[in-house]
């Protein structure tokens, strides 16, 4: 304790106070050591930047460093971009044969109809973990988050719906105007990639009102839910009702156990794998099982226990964001443009054009247009400090549709169709356009200090 009555951590001792203790014996007798708690002492000796970590300590610190990195949305987005660009460059290089051999290498038990290539395992298998986390986040939002109050969530929820109608309309209009009949790809540009969009908002939108981020998060969560429904309804073929029934029974058993707080991994993981396997055989996309199980995890908090939906999402997010999604992007984005007729042939395909225009333009028209109409002719209002101009910029960012869009591109057309690589190329180009224009628009809006009627009166909004 210093003479000013305060404790100053890691400062020199106050010479006006002399304390004698076993720590001040010998040479340092009659001098005072600054107060430092045991936790602070451990922190000092374990995190001192001048102290070089041993090789073993560096190895042990990797999991914690990886977990911390996956909490940074910008780093996760950059990792996803790096995986996609690596796959695209490799698939169009002289070594493309190696990439194709890896992607098409088959593994798994054939007797269970699961002898699948690695790219199918990425899209139908491990991506289920990502959708399980999506289900957990949806449950949390519905019970304790932004979606629990329908009055506050109504505007972004409706904007999310029209944000899917807009891109689908642009895609279908493109097919009609070009005389194409590839209408089955209407859902490809409809989904927003929440990780990418929120990462860019955090990178370029520093200075925007907090309500702007809340709007985008709520919109993206509802967008994910709608995309899941579309995948389950529009892209499920050749249903095996016996397998589907078995999958539903396994999901119900999973739900009963988690509702009773039986959270033992050795029981839940095998049940989840069984549910996934039967769902895969049933004809419904296997990732739907992950969403269903995630939605069944309890989000209501009980005494002396965590909020399970949020707790499990935090535990699984490093695996989902740092491993699963980059692996999926690596296998999904490896489009060999040369084998599909070259870049010119791809860009004149109405499917690629519909996706390319649908992502940035369709999202802008659907989200910004619906918000303008709803706030003008209904009682719905934007959050504090958010203007229509902010929504326009956010709507452009919402045109970033990567993970789910690439998944739907592979489901919308028959295997081997030339439309699949063209649609994936359209997804990547449309996402890049939305990221560039959306990032610029958000950055411009973040630099404005005056908002609302005052901004228009002062002429700062154009």
SULTA-V317746 format. One record per residue. N is the residue number from 1. PSI is psi in whole degrees, -180 to 180 (* if undefined). NEAR is the number of other ideal C-beta (glycine too) atoms within 8 Angstrom. Layout:
n:psi:near
N:PSI:NEAR
N:PSI:NEAR
This chain:
n:psi:near
1:130:6
2:170:10
3:-19:6
4:3:4
5:7:5
6:156:6
7:129:6
8:112:8
9:131:8
10:31:7
11:165:7
12:154:3
13:153:9
14:116:7
15:-15:5
16:-12:4
17:129:10
18:126:6
19:133:6
20:124:6
21:176:6
22:-18:4
23:-16:6
24:27:12
25:170:7
26:-130:4
27:-33:3
28:15:8
29:143:8
30:25:5
31:149:8
32:136:10
33:143:9
34:150:10
35:135:8
36:123:9
37:165:6
38:-37:5
39:-39:6
40:-36:10
41:-43:9
42:-40:8
43:-39:8
44:-41:10
45:-17:8
46:-19:6
47:12:6
48:119:7
49:-20:4
50:-14:3
51:124:6
52:128:3
53:146:6
54:168:6
55:-42:5
56:-40:6
57:-37:8
58:-41:9
59:-44:7
60:-23:7
61:-9:9
62:-49:8
63:-42:7
64:-40:7
65:-38:8
66:-43:10
67:-44:9
68:-37:8
69:-37:10
70:-13:12
71:-16:7
72:110:8
73:-33:10
74:-44:9
75:-39:9
76:-43:15
77:-42:12
78:-37:9
79:-40:10
80:-44:15
81:-43:8
82:-42:9
83:-43:13
84:-44:14
85:-38:9
86:-45:9
87:-43:15
88:-42:12
89:-41:8
90:-42:12
91:-19:12
92:19:10
93:172:7
94:-15:3
95:23:7
96:-27:11
97:-35:6
98:-43:8
99:-45:12
100:-39:10
101:-40:8
102:-47:8
103:-33:11
104:7:9
105:123:8
106:140:8
107:150:7
108:163:9
109:118:6
110:-31:7
111:-23:4
112:15:8
113:34:7
114:28:9
115:86:8
116:153:11
117:161:9
118:-35:13
119:-30:10
120:-37:9
121:-35:12
122:-42:14
123:-38:12
124:-20:12
125:-83:11
126:-21:10
127:-16:14
128:-32:13
129:-43:12
130:-44:15
131:-29:14
132:-43:15
133:-39:13
134:-44:13
135:-41:15
136:-44:15
137:-38:12
138:-44:14
139:-44:14
140:-43:14
141:-38:13
142:-33:9
143:-45:10
144:0:9
145:-149:8
146:-21:12
147:3:12
148:-27:9
149:106:7
150:-28:6
151:-38:5
152:-32:6
153:-8:13
154:-44:9
155:-53:13
156:-29:12
157:-45:12
158:-37:11
159:-36:16
160:-41:15
161:-50:11
162:-23:12
163:-17:18
164:-33:16
165:-40:9
166:-55:16
167:-40:17
168:-40:14
169:-42:11
170:-42:15
171:-49:17
172:-39:11
173:-39:8
174:-42:14
175:-39:14
176:-46:7
177:-29:6
178:-3:8
179:15:6
180:156:8
181:20:5
182:58:11
183:-18:7
184:-11:6
185:18:16
186:-27:9
187:-6:15
188:-48:17
189:9:19
190:-23:16
191:147:13
192:137:14
193:105:13
194:-37:11
195:-48:13
196:-50:13
197:-47:15
198:-35:13
199:-45:13
200:-34:16
201:-41:15
202:-30:10
203:-44:9
204:-13:10
205:23:15
206:119:7
207:-15:5
208:153:12
209:148:10
210:-30:6
211:-24:11
212:-43:15
213:-40:12
214:-40:10
215:-47:16
216:-41:14
217:-45:11
218:-44:15
219:-44:17
220:-36:14
221:-46:14
222:-37:14
223:-43:15
224:-44:14
225:-45:9
226:-39:12
227:-39:14
228:-43:12
229:-42:8
230:-46:13
231:-43:17
232:-37:11
233:-47:7
234:-24:7
235:31:12
236:122:10
237:155:5
238:55:4
239:134:9
240:100:9
241:-28:7
242:-48:6
243:-39:12
244:-41:14
245:-42:8
246:-39:10
247:-43:16
248:-38:8
249:-43:8
250:-40:13
251:-40:13
252:-43:8
253:-43:9
254:-46:14
255:-40:10
256:-44:8
257:-45:11
258:-32:14
259:-28:8
260:10:6
261:32:9
262:87:8
263:40:7
264:122:6
265:-33:6
266:-17:6
267:-41:9
268:-40:13
269:-47:8
270:-39:8
271:-41:12
272:-40:14
273:-41:8
274:-44:10
275:-43:15
276:-43:14
277:-47:11
278:-36:13
279:-38:15
280:-41:10
281:-27:10
282:-22:12
283:-18:10
284:142:11
285:131:11
286:-27:12
287:-19:13
288:-32:13
289:-38:14
290:-45:17
291:-45:14
292:-45:11
293:-36:15
294:-38:17
295:-19:9
296:-12:11
297:132:13
298:140:8
299:-14:13
300:133:7
301:136:7
302:165:6
303:137:3
304:33:3
305:155:7
306:170:6
307:104:10
308:-40:13
309:-44:15
310:-40:11
311:-47:9
312:-37:10
313:-41:12
314:-40:7
315:-37:7
316:-15:12
317:-41:11
318:-38:11
319:-43:9
320:-55:13
321:-34:11
322:-18:11
323:-56:9
324:-55:12
325:-42:14
326:-38:12
327:-44:11
328:-45:16
329:-38:15
330:-42:13
331:-28:13
332:-32:16
333:-2:14
334:71:12
335:121:12
336:97:11
337:-31:11
338:-41:6
339:-17:6
340:19:12
341:2:7
342:172:8
343:-37:7
344:-44:7
345:-36:9
346:-41:15
347:-15:10
348:-3:7
349:125:11
350:-28:11
351:-49:15
352:-42:15
353:-41:13
354:-40:18
355:-43:18
356:-44:12
357:-30:13
358:-38:18
359:-60:19
360:-46:13
361:-45:10
362:-43:17
363:-41:19
364:-47:14
365:-44:11
366:-48:17
367:-56:18
368:-40:12
369:-44:11
370:-39:13
371:-42:14
372:-47:10
373:-44:8
374:-39:12
375:-21:11
376:-34:6
377:2:4
378:-179:6
379:-5:3
380:138:8
381:155:5
382:162:12
383:170:9
384:127:5
385:-3:9
386:131:12
387:171:11
388:-35:10
389:-37:9
390:-40:13
391:-38:16
392:-43:11
393:-42:14
394:-37:16
395:-37:15
396:-41:15
397:-34:17
398:-13:17
399:-2:19
400:102:15
401:94:17
402:-71:14
403:-59:12
404:-35:12
405:-43:17
406:-36:14
407:-47:14
408:-34:17
409:-34:16
410:-17:10
411:-23:8
412:-27:13
413:158:11
414:150:4
415:133:4
416:-5:4
417:141:7
418:-18:8
419:-27:12
420:-55:13
421:-34:13
422:-41:13
423:-40:16
424:-38:14
425:-40:14
426:-38:17
427:-46:17
428:-41:13
429:-41:10
430:-40:17
431:-43:16
432:-42:8
433:-45:12
434:-38:17
435:-42:12
436:-54:8
437:-39:10
438:-43:18
439:-42:12
440:-44:9
441:-42:12
442:-39:17
443:-41:10
444:-44:9
445:-35:12
446:-23:11
447:-10:7
448:133:11
449:-32:5
450:134:8
451:167:10
452:-158:8
453:-32:5
454:-36:8
455:-43:12
456:-35:9
457:-35:6
458:-7:7
459:21:6
460:-15:9
461:128:8
462:*:3
